[in-house]
Amino acid sequence: MVLKVYGDWVQSVQRVICVLIEKGVPYEMVPISMAKGEHKSPQYLEKQPFGQLPYIDDDGFVLYESRAICHYIALKYPDQGTPLLPTDLKENALFHQAASLEATHFDGPAVAAVVERFYKPRYFHLETNEELYEKAIADLSKELDVYDHILGKQKYLAGEKITLADIYHLPYGTLIGEIGSDIIATRPNVNRWFKELASRDSWKTVIQETNKAWGV
C-alpha cells in the first residue's frame, strides 16, 4: 500500500513531501481543501484531532504533525535516498539540537511574519498589521544573527551533513524572501546555506507541485 498524505499544499505538507522525495518514498496525495473547511470535518478530525494539515496513513498507521512524520519516514528508510538522520550518538544529539533551533527560534517569528504579509492579504482578505510584521522580522533577525555565526563554522546546522533539521526550514524560509524581506539574503552564511537547500531537486519539485495546485 502506497503511503498516503492527507493535506493541501501548505507549508507543513511541503515539508513532508520534500522528505518523501529526498528518501525516494512513493506517496499518494489525498487532497483536503482548507478553503472548504474539509480539515475540520468529523471524518478528518477522527484522524487529526486538532484539525491541522497533514496526516499520513502508512498501511493503516496514522500519524500527524509534520516533523514527527518526517522523522518517521527518515527512520523507516535509513538506507534509502538521502541520509537525513545521523546514527552516531553525538551526531544524533547535534541533530536534535539543530531541530530544536528550528522549532524554538525560527518557526515562531517566521510564521508570524508570513501570516501578516502572505496569508492575511492573499487568502483571508485582511490587511497586514505592519507593527506585528515588523516585530516578527526583528525577532527573526536576531535569531538569524546567531544562525549566521553557527553556519560560519559548519556547512549545515548539525554539522557537515544535511539533516531533517535543515529541511524543516525550507517552507517558511522560502516565503520569507517572497514577502519582501532580505534578512536571509543579507547574512552571508545563512544565505549560502539556504540557497543550497532551496536548490535541491526535491524542493524544486515541491514548489512546482505547489504552484500547479494553486494555479500559479
Protein Blocks (a to p, Z undefined) as FASTA:
>chain_A
ZZdddddddfklmmmmmmmmmnopacddddddfknopmmgfklmmmmmnopacdddeehi
acehjklmmmmmmmmmmmgcjafbdfbfklmmmmmmmmmmmmmmmmmmmmmmmmmmmmmm
mmnopacdfklmmmmmmmmmmmmmmmmmmmmmbmblnljbdcfklmmmmmmmmmmmmnop
aklmmmmklmmmmmmmmmpmklmmmmmmmmmmnoZZ
